[in-house]
Amino acid sequence: MLSVIILGVVVSYGLTQLFLTLLMRRSPLPPLSPPPFVPQVLVPFRNEEAYLESLLKALQKQSLRLKLVFGDDESTDGSREVLQKHLRGENEVCIRSISAECRQGYPGKHGALVCLEKEIETEIFFLADADMQFPPKWAESLYKALLGEKHLGGVCGPSLPRARTLWEAFQRVEWASTLYLIAASQRLGHVPTAIGNSMAVRKSAWEAVGGWRSLPPSLVEDYTFMRALEKAGWKFKWIFHPDVLGETRAEPTFSKWVQQRLRWRFAAQNLPPHAIGYLLLQSALPWMMGLMEKWLLVIAALIWGTAEALPLAQFRSIVGGKQILRYLPLLLLYRFFQGPWLLWLHFSRKPIQWRGRTYPK
């Protein structure tokens, strides 16, 4: 009897995953003319020597002409030298220094943006992280999506960690499993969070919230900015399309991955009850199946594996991402540890170490 009940729960989860799969759609990009100005891209960086050259090449290959504004947040490596080496002769690139006095009172990237925002001049501007790589139509596509709806104050694009090792591959599929939930949630009318490594913002919307300087200090400045836009009457949207899918670096060690998730949890503190229920079911399901009789366990496992694969396959289809489904076994293994991990993450009071700085809870 218990096995039959658990099988019913597994089937219910499978139907939920099918529903999420059917919700996801590729974002439309309206046919718009190029902007009559050169949009800016703000790139704060701190000790990103290994990634800045790749980012710079990606931005210089964009189909839109761009003005690049780099902000050096007290780097101690050769980041600035890398930029200077590859910026010779570029008259639409500038490097600004971000001092401790300028960023005082604002943590992490929030402080860097407070210092950089005085450089904003164009009606549409972009934000990018120094470790990102973008397809050639990234800026053009985000621009079209933003201008296509007059009430949109900002848009962002999805990104996935590059997978060169098994540890990085796990992070890639884990990110994809989170992004498909965001895509489905957006279709239901709720945007749960934002990401600032790939974003386009309307200057008038940025002015309406008073810029980053007017926001409360936050380690998740992208989420805080999105909520401020919504409070000011603007809308925010993710753009799920192959032309905007970026790639970022995966965290190299488990310790750094934990620190990243400790920071991100601030953007996930106000999940609605149905989302919490979904995560609880998702975390409990693999353990519940362990209580089943063997003859039903095989059926349940097949349903469970298919249920986890369906939305990943749909997400891969709408964003054009590669190297996702092949790492499904890593995601299934992670589900066994997801529950205890999320509980620890919620209750942990561990200080956050980020980009060489330490922040209290």
C-alpha positions in Angstrom: 0.0 0.0 0.0 2.8 2.4 0.9 4.5 1.7 -2.4 1.4 2.6 -4.3 1.0 5.9 -2.4 4.6 6.8 -3.1 4.1 5.9 -6.8 1.1 8.3 -6.9 3.4 11.0 -5.4 6.0 10.3 -8.1 3.4 10.5 -10.8 2.1 13.8 -9.4 5.6 15.2 -9.5 6.0 14.0 -13.1 2.8 15.8 -14.0 4.1 19.0 -12.3 7.3 18.8 -14.3 5.3 18.3 -17.5 3.3 21.4 -16.7 6.5 23.4 -16.1 7.8 22.1 -19.4 4.7 23.2 -21.3 4.9 26.6 -19.7 8.3 27.5 -21.1 8.5 29.5 -24.3 11.3 31.2 -26.3 11.1 35.0 -25.8 10.1 37.0 -28.9 12.4 39.7 -30.2 10.6 42.5 -32.0 12.1 43.9 -35.2 13.6 47.2 -34.1 16.1 49.6 -35.7 19.5 50.0 -34.1 19.6 52.7 -31.4 20.5 56.3 -32.5 23.2 56.3 -29.9 26.1 54.1 -28.7 24.9 52.2 -25.7 27.2 51.8 -22.7 28.2 48.5 -21.0 29.2 48.8 -17.4 31.7 46.2 -16.3 32.9 46.3 -12.6 35.8 43.9 -12.0 38.0 42.8 -9.2 40.9 40.4 -9.8 39.6 39.0 -13.1 42.9 38.8 -15.0 42.0 35.3 -16.4 38.7 36.4 -17.9 38.8 40.0 -19.1 40.4 39.3 -22.4 37.7 36.9 -23.4 35.0 39.3 -22.3 36.5 42.1 -24.2 36.7 40.1 -27.4 33.1 39.1 -27.0 31.9 42.7 -26.5 34.0 44.0 -29.4 32.3 41.4 -31.7 28.8 42.6 -30.8 26.5 43.4 -33.7 25.8 46.7 -31.9 28.4 49.3 -31.5 29.1 49.7 -27.8 30.9 52.0 -25.4 32.7 49.9 -22.7 33.1 51.3 -19.2 35.2 49.2 -16.9 35.4 49.7 -13.2 38.5 48.5 -11.4 37.4 47.6 -7.8 40.9 47.7 -6.2 42.3 44.7 -8.2 45.6 43.3 -6.9 46.4 41.1 -9.9 47.1 42.0 -13.5 43.5 42.8 -14.5 44.1 46.4 -15.3 47.2 45.6 -17.3 45.3 43.0 -19.4 42.7 45.7 -20.3 45.3 48.3 -21.1 47.2 45.8 -23.3 44.1 45.1 -25.4 42.6 48.5 -25.4 45.2 50.4 -27.4 43.6 52.5 -30.0 40.0 52.0 -28.7 38.4 55.4 -28.3 35.1 54.0 -26.9 36.6 52.2 -23.9 37.4 53.7 -20.6 38.7 52.3 -17.3 37.6 53.9 -14.0 39.1 53.3 -10.6 36.7 52.4 -7.8 38.0 53.5 -4.5 37.1 52.4 -1.0 35.9 55.9 -0.2 33.5 55.9 -3.1 32.0 52.5 -2.3 31.8 53.1 1.4 28.7 51.6 3.0 27.8 49.4 0.0 29.1 45.8 -0.2 30.5 43.8 -3.1 29.3 44.6 -6.6 26.7 47.0 -5.2 29.5 49.4 -4.1 31.2 49.1 -7.5 27.9 50.1 -9.3 27.4 53.0 -7.0 30.8 54.3 -8.1 30.2 53.5 -11.8 26.7 54.8 -12.2 27.9 58.4 -12.5 29.2 57.4 -15.9 25.8 56.5 -17.2 24.8 58.7 -20.2 22.8 56.7 -22.7 19.0 55.9 -22.5 19.8 52.2 -22.6 22.8 50.7 -20.9 24.0 47.2 -20.2 25.6 45.4 -17.2 28.1 42.6 -17.6 30.3 40.6 -15.3 34.0 40.3 -16.1 33.9 36.5 -16.3 31.1 36.4 -18.9 31.2 35.4 -22.6 28.3 36.5 -24.9 27.1 35.6 -28.4 27.4 38.3 -31.1 23.8 39.5 -30.9 23.6 39.6 -27.1 23.4 43.4 -26.8 21.2 43.8 -29.8 18.7 41.2 -28.6 18.5 42.6 -25.1 18.0 46.1 -26.6 15.2 44.8 -28.8 13.5 43.0 -25.9 13.7 46.0 -23.6 12.4 48.6 -26.2 9.7 46.2 -27.4 7.6 46.8 -24.2 7.4 50.4 -23.0 6.7 49.4 -19.4 9.9 47.3 -19.1 12.5 49.0 -17.0 15.1 46.2 -17.3 15.7 42.7 -18.8 18.3 40.1 -18.2 19.6 37.1 -20.0 20.3 33.6 -18.7 23.8 32.2 -18.4 25.3 28.8 -17.7 28.7 27.9 -16.2 31.2 26.5 -18.6 31.7 22.8 -18.1 35.3 21.6 -18.4 35.4 19.3 -15.4 32.8 17.1 -13.7 32.5 19.6 -10.9 31.8 22.4 -13.4 29.4 20.1 -15.2 27.3 19.7 -12.1 27.1 23.4 -11.7 26.0 23.8 -15.3 23.1 21.4 -14.9 22.2 22.7 -11.5 22.0 26.3 -12.9 19.8 25.0 -15.8 17.4 23.3 -13.3 17.0 26.7 -11.5 16.6 28.7 -14.7 13.8 26.5 -16.1 11.9 27.2 -12.9 12.4 31.0 -13.4 11.2 30.6 -17.0 8.1 28.8 -16.0 7.4 31.1 -13.1 7.7 34.1 -15.4 5.0 32.7 -17.7 2.7 32.5 -14.6 3.3 36.2 -14.0 5.9 36.1 -11.3 9.6 37.0 -11.8 11.3 35.5 -8.7 14.7 37.1 -9.1 17.2 38.8 -11.5 20.8 38.3 -12.4 23.2 41.2 -12.9 25.8 39.5 -15.0 23.8 40.0 -18.2 21.3 42.9 -18.0 19.9 45.8 -20.0 18.4 48.8 -18.2 16.3 51.8 -19.3 17.9 54.9 -17.9 14.6 56.5 -17.1 13.7 53.5 -15.0 17.1 53.6 -13.2 16.5 57.3 -12.5 13.0 56.5 -11.1 14.6 54.4 -8.3 17.4 56.8 -7.7 20.1 54.5 -9.0 22.0 52.0 -6.9 23.0 54.7 -4.4 19.4 54.9 -3.3 19.0 51.2 -2.6 19.7 49.5 0.7 23.1 47.9 0.9 22.9 44.4 -0.6 25.0 41.5 -1.6 22.4 40.7 -4.2 22.1 44.1 -5.8 20.5 42.7 -9.0 17.6 41.3 -7.0 17.3 44.5 -4.9 17.3 46.6 -8.1 14.7 44.5 -9.7 12.3 44.8 -6.7 12.9 48.6 -6.6 12.0 48.8 -10.3 8.7 47.0 -9.7 7.9 49.1 -6.7 8.4 52.2 -8.9 5.9 50.9 -11.4 8.2 49.3 -13.9 8.3 45.7 -15.1 11.3 43.4 -15.3 11.7 40.3 -17.5 14.1 37.5 -18.3 14.8 37.0 -22.0 15.1 33.3 -22.9 16.6 33.1 -26.4 19.8 31.6 -28.0 21.0 35.1 -28.9 21.4 36.2 -25.3 22.5 33.0 -23.6 25.9 33.7 -21.9 28.5 31.6 -20.3 30.1 32.3 -17.0 32.8 30.6 -14.9 31.9 27.9 -12.5 33.1 28.1 -9.0 36.5 26.2 -8.9 36.0 24.7 -5.4 33.2 23.4 -3.2 34.1 26.1 -0.6 33.6 28.9 -3.1 30.4 27.4 -4.4 29.1 27.4 -0.9 30.0 31.0 -0.5 28.2 31.9 -3.8 25.0 30.1 -2.6 25.2 31.8 0.8 25.1 35.2 -1.0 22.4 34.1 -3.4 20.1 33.0 -0.6 19.2 36.6 0.1 17.4 36.7 -3.2 15.4 33.6 -2.3 14.1 34.5 1.1 10.6 35.4 0.0 9.6 32.4 -2.0 5.8 31.8 -2.2 4.3 28.8 -0.4 3.8 26.8 -3.5 7.4 27.2 -4.5 8.6 26.0 -1.0 6.2 23.0 -1.3 7.6 22.1 -4.7 11.2 22.2 -3.3 10.2 20.1 -0.3 8.6 17.5 -2.6 11.6 17.5 -4.9 14.0 17.0 -2.1 12.0 14.2 -0.4 11.1 12.2 -3.5 14.3 10.2 -4.0 14.3 9.2 -0.4 10.6 8.3 -0.4 11.3 6.0 -3.4 13.7 4.0 -1.2 10.7 2.8 0.8 9.1 1.2 -2.2 8.9 -2.5 -3.2 11.4 -3.4 -5.8 8.9 -4.2 -8.5 7.4 -0.6 -8.3 10.7 1.1 -7.6 11.8 0.5 -11.2 8.7 2.1 -12.6 9.0 5.0 -10.1 12.6 5.6 -11.0 11.9 5.8 -14.7 9.1 8.3 -14.1 11.3 10.3 -11.8 14.2 10.4 -14.3 11.9 11.4 -17.1 10.3 14.1 -15.0 13.7 15.6 -14.3 14.7 15.4 -17.9 11.6 17.0 -19.6 12.0 20.6 -18.4 15.8 20.5 -19.0 15.2 19.4 -22.5 12.7 22.2 -23.1 15.0 24.7 -21.5 17.9 23.5 -23.7 15.6 23.9 -26.7 14.5 27.5 -26.0 17.9 28.9 -25.2 20.0 26.8 -27.5 22.2 25.6 -24.6 24.5 22.6 -25.1 25.9 20.1 -22.6 22.9 20.0 -20.3 21.0 16.8 -20.7 24.2 14.7 -20.6 24.7 15.8 -17.0 21.3 14.6 -15.8 22.8 11.9 -13.6 24.7 14.5 -11.7 21.4 16.4 -11.0 19.6 13.2 -9.9 22.5 12.5 -7.5 22.2 16.0 -6.2 18.5 15.6 -5.4 19.4 13.1 -2.6 21.4 15.9 -0.8 19.2 18.8 -1.8 17.0 18.8 1.3 19.7 18.9 4.0 21.7 21.4 1.9 18.8 23.8 1.6 18.1 23.6 5.3 21.7 24.3 6.2 21.8 27.2 3.7 18.6 28.7 5.3 19.8 28.5 8.9 23.6 29.1 8.4 25.1 32.2 10.0 28.4 31.7 8.3 30.1 35.0 7.2 30.3 35.5 3.4 33.6 35.7 1.7 33.4 37.2 -1.7 36.1 38.5 -4.1 38.6 38.7 -1.3 36.4 40.5 1.2 34.4 39.2 4.1 30.9 40.2 5.0 28.8 39.4 8.1 25.4 37.8 7.7 
